Amino acid sequence: MTQPIGPVMLDLEGPRLSREEGDMLKRPEVGGVILFSRNTEDAAQVQALCAAIRRVRPDLLLAIDQEGGRVQRLRQGVTRLPSMGQLAAGYDDDPQAVVQQCQDAGWLLGMEMAACGLDVTFAPVLDVDGDSTLIGDRSFSADPQVVSLLGGAFISGLHDAGMVAIGKHFPGHGSVVADSHHELPVDPRPLASLREHDMRPFAELAQRLDGVMPSHVIYSAFDDKPAGFSRSWLGLLREELGFKGAIFSDDLLMAAARVAGSPGDAALAALDAGCDMVLVCNDRAAALEVLDACTGRAKKRPAKLRYGRARPSLEALPALSRWRRVHARLEALSASQDA
């Protein structure tokens, strides 16, 4: 039987777990840890860091943002991944080959992250490319149907590797210019337009996703709160789209989340709206405030996302013919984008 875990995912200061951080992770409100570039030196070090965390709390969910392209926190000792837009290049000429490439990329990413000791990589991006510089080539395409198809292939690959798939940023961040890290974007389009465009990948893939991360964007024609703080949006995700997995807030310390108040208030607002786990990053005082605010809360859904198979070995991956083939192709594709 799955035991509930705390609803807070927080970060660490460096590549090694300090004694103070170990004590903090023992707090029952903590349910997960997310790694950033400052926490990663190479794959073997990440594996050791994950093992150190699990010695303190074996039940924690360990996560990383490892999409590929410009969002790749771990770069040494693993495959250099192209962005999702780069994976999708050539779709019009050979759609079958690109679908297979996206599935292979999801599989390789899942295998490598599992071998490092991680449970979750926050991928794939299901935003439809539009005006957003924040999204850009993080998206598979400006065509919702292509995003659905290639995102679905990527999800299949992650699942082949035993890794969960987390779709972001519901109901779609691709059509707003403002960057929610620095300001609060507002998308004024009517709900019907969102359904026909940005929401389509989420609607088509909701029942295959294990997790969803909503955006810090206000869709003013539907609700006056950002999606991650909106009972209306998260209710639609569950009731209309049939999503049954875990909902993760985006980082509560992004500028767009300030509309919900202090870090503690924002955490409670997100949880009360329907999030299962809230992310608090890059501010230890804020993290402690959120832990205090979340006293007594726990959730089951995130606990179900822990990696459930025997983990592959980093050293043994190159013995797999599929890994060698996909690794070579993705490395070459990444290098070609730099040329």
N, C-alpha and C positions, 0 to 999 in steps of 0.2 A: 504494500500500500504506500502510495506517495505521501511523504510528509511535507506539510507546507513549509516554506522558507520565508525569510524576511523580504519586504518589498523594495529594498533599496539596493541599487547597484552603484558602487563607487569606484574610485581609481586609486592608484598608488603613485608615490613620488618618483621612484626610480626603478632600476632593473633588479633590485633585490628587496625582499620583504623585510622591513625594519621591525624591531620588537614592538614599537608603538603601534605600527600598522597591524601587526599580528593581534595585539590586544583589541584593537578596534574591530577587526573581523570577527572576533568572538561575540560581539553584540548580536542579539537575536534578530534585530531589525535588518541586519545585512543579509542580503540574499545572493549577491553576485559581485564580481569584480570585472571591470573593463580595462584592457591594456591599451596604452597609447605608444607612440614611437619612443618616448623617453623610457618606457619599460622594456624595450626590446633591443637586444644587441645582435643576437642571432637565434636560430631555431633551438639549438641546444640550451641556451640560457633561458629562453621562454619555457621550455620543457621543465627546467629546474625550478623556475619561479612558480609555475603551476603546481609542481609537486610540493613546494614549500607552503603554498597557500592551502593545499589539500591536507597537509599535516595539521594545520590549525583548524580548518573547517572543511571536511571532505564533502559536505553537502552543497557547497557554494557553486553557483553557475559562473563559469569563467568565459569571458567574451572578448572579442576584438573587432575593430572595424577593418576589414580586409576585403575590400571590394575589387581592388585592382586599380591601375592607373594612378591618379593622384591620391587616392585613399587606400593606402597600403602601409599599415603601421609596422609590419615585420618585413624586412627586405633582404636579410642575410640568411642563407641556409635554406631558403624556400624559393619556389619559382617566382620570377618576376611576372606579374599578371598584367595583361592589357586592361584598359578600362572597358566597361560594358559597351560603350559606343565603338571602341576599336574591335571588340569581339564581333560586333554586328556588321562591320564593314564587309561589303561584298554580298550582302543578303539578296539584293535585287538580281545579281548575276547567278548565284548558286544558293538558293535558300536552304536546300537540304544539307549542304556542307556547313553552312553557318549554324543551323540548328544543332547539328552534331558537335560543332566546335563549342557552342555555349554549354551543352550538356557535359562535354569533356572538361571544360574549365570549372564548372561547378563541382564535378567529381574530384578533380585534382585539388582544388581549394579545400574541399571538405576533408580529404585524406591528409593533407599537410597540416591543417589546423588541428585535426584530431590527434595526429602524431605528436604535435607540440603540447598536447594536454588540454586543449581548449574545447569548450562545448558549443560555442556559438560564434559565428561570424555574421555581423549584421549585413546580410546580403540575401537576395538581390535588390538593387534599386529598381523600383517599378514605376518611377515617375516618367511621364511622357515628356520628351525634350521640347522646350519652348523658349520662353524669354529668359529663363533663370540662368545666370552665370554660376550659381551655386551647384546646379545640376549639370547642365551641359553634357559632356561626353560620359558622365556617370550613368546616363540613360542609354538604353539600347537603341532608341529610335524616337523620332517625332511622330510616328504612326502608332496609335494605341494597339492596333492588331499585332504589329510586329513586336512591340514590348510584351504583349501577352504571350506570344508564341515563344520568343527567345527567353523571356523570364521563366516560362514554364519549363523549358529545356534545362535552364540553369538549376531550377529547383529539383528536377529529376536527377541531375548530376550530384547535387548535395545529398539527396536522399540515398543515392547509390552508395555513397561513402559513409552512410549512417549519420550524417550531419543534418541538423535542422535548418530550415529556411526562414529568414525573417524579411518580409517585404516592407519597403519604406518608399516614400513618406506619405501615408494615407491622408486624404484621398487624392493627393498629387501636388507636388511642389514645383513642377516644371514650368508653369505658366505665369509665375510672379517674378518680377525683376529683383525685388528686395531680397537680401540674404538674411535669413532668420537668425543667424549668429550675431548680427549687428543691429537689426531693426525688426519691427513687426510687420510682415507682409500682409496685405489685404487683397483678396481675390474677390471681385464683385460679381463674377458671372453667376447666372442663375443655376440652380441645381440641375436642371435638365441638361445644360451645357456640360457641366462637370460629369454627369452620368455618361454622356455620349463620348467624352474624350478622356480626361485624366483618370476617372474612376474605373474605366473599363478593365485595365489589367488587374486591379484589386478585385473587382467583381468576378472576373473569370478565374482567378487563381486563389480566392479567399479560402476555399475548402482544401487546398493543397498546402497552404502555408502553415507553419508551426508557430509563427509569431508575426506581429505587425508593429511597426513604429509609425505613429501618426505625426503629422507635421505641426510645427508651430506657425501656422498660417490661419488667419481669419478668413472664412468664406462667408462674406457678410450677407449674402442673400439667403443663407440657411441658418446661421447662428452667429452671435456676436462674440463668441469665444474661439480661440485657436482650437484646432481639431483635437489636440491632445488633452484639452481641458473641457471638452464638450461631451456631455452625456448624449446629445442628439447625434453627433457624428459616431461616437463609439457604440451607441445603441444601434445605429444603422448598420455598422460593420458587423455586429453580431446577429441582429434580428433579420435584416434584409439580405445580407450577403452570406450569412450562415457560417461566419468565422468562429471557430471554437478554440483557437490557440491562445497564446499569451500576448498581451498588449504591453509594449515597452514605451514609456515616454521618451522623447528626445531629451537631450541634456537640459535640465531645469535651469541651468545658469546661462543659457543662451539669452541674448537680449530680448528676443520675442517672448520669452517665458515670463518676463518681469510683469506682464499684465496681470498675472495671477498672484502677485504680491511677493512676500519674502520667500526664501527657499523652502522653509517649513510649510508655509501656506500653499505654495505652488505644489509641493509634494502631496499634500492632503487633497488639494483640488483635483490633481491628476488621478489619484487613487479613487476618489469619490466619483469621478466622471466615468471610471471603468478601466483605467490602467491597472495592470497587475504588478508592474515593476517600474520604478522611476530611476533615472540616471542622474547622478550629481557628480560633476567632473570639475577638476582644476581649482577647487577651493575647499580646503580641509575644514575651515570653520563652518562653511555652509553645509558640508556633508554631515558634520556633527549636529548641526541644527535640525537637519532633516531626520537623522536617526532619532533624535529626541521627539520630534513631532510624530514619528511613525511607531512609537512604542505600542506594543500589543497587536500590531497588524502583521499578518502573514498570508501568503498566497500559495495555492497548490500548482497553478498552471505553469509558472516558470520552472518549478522543480522537475516537471515532466520533460524538460528540454535537455537535461544532462545527457551526454553521449552514452549510449547504451550498449555499445559493442566493445569487444576487445580492441584496444587502440592499435592502429598500425604503428610500426616502428619507423622512425626517421631514417635509420640506416638501411632498412629493408625496402623502402619505397623504390629506389632505383632498380631493384631486381624485377619490378613489375613492368611488363612490356607496355601496358597502357600508360603508366606514368612516364616512361621514357619518351614515348611518342608524343604525348600531350605536352610534357615539359618542353621538349625541343621546339614544338610548334608555337607555344605561347611565348617562350623566350625570344624566338625569332620575330614574332609579331610585335612584341614590345620594343625590340631593338629597331625595327623598321620605322616605328613612329618617331624615334629620336633622330633618324638619319636626315 
